[in-house]
Amino acid sequence: MTVFRIGPAVADAFPDTLIAVVTATGLRGHETWPATDAAVEDLERRLADGTWHPADENDPRIASWHTAYRAFGTNPRRIRPSVDALGRRLAKKGTLPRINPAVDSYNAVSVRHGLPAGAFDLDHVTGDVEIRHADGGEHFTPLGEPDTVENPKAGEIIYVDTTDVLTRHWNHRDAHRTRVTDHSTHVAFLLETVDATRDERLLTTAADELRDLLAPHAERATVTYLRT
């Protein structure tokens, strides 16, 4: 069983962090997921008719991540938190990308609630996963670029297992090795806030919503929480 933990230095630097881990086993990505399709289409329809807009950097949910990025030395207007980038893309194009049902599910929940989300195929994770500051010697292969190797800068916050880096800039971009495909059957999905005092109820609602999208297409879907 993969254990997720927040490193002590990250907990000290961001003491109001709360992360929901939604774990699905026996996932069936080749099925049709009508509830996910409906959730994505509902967001696109509401955006088109002007009744809803994704959160932008002026929204407190996004602004708190910009502040966090700056605190660990990343410019959030050049390298954006995942939910910020996804919301901007949706606002510009009017549609969310269709990747596969599992990824489409967490993208819809992420942009709907203004919370960063990501996922790891646990069959390709080695050992436990820690959120910590990079020391500058780690390696990262970006999603979709299997022949590229990057070195996170010292002090940058990363997700890392016993092999290498799983996510750069906390939640900016995931690794290629642990990407979620329609063949993935054992997946950990993450939803995050650095302001649990304000966002805990929002986060728990979003985690329950994601679990409910996954559950009809999995043997089991559970929610646990990481706290500082």
Buried (B, 14 or more C-beta within 10 A) or exposed (E): EBEBEBBEEBBEBBEBBBBBBBBBEEBBBEEEBEBBBEBBEEBBEEBEEEEEEBBBBEBEBBBBBBEBBEEBEBEBEEBBBBBBBBBBBBBEEEBBEEBBBBBBBBBBBBBBBBBBBBBBBBEBBEEEBBBBBBEEEBEBBBBEEEEEEBEBBEBBBBBBBEBBBBBBBBBBBBBBBBBBEBEBBBBBBBBBBBBBEBBBEBBBBBBBBBBEBBBEBBEEBEBEBBEB
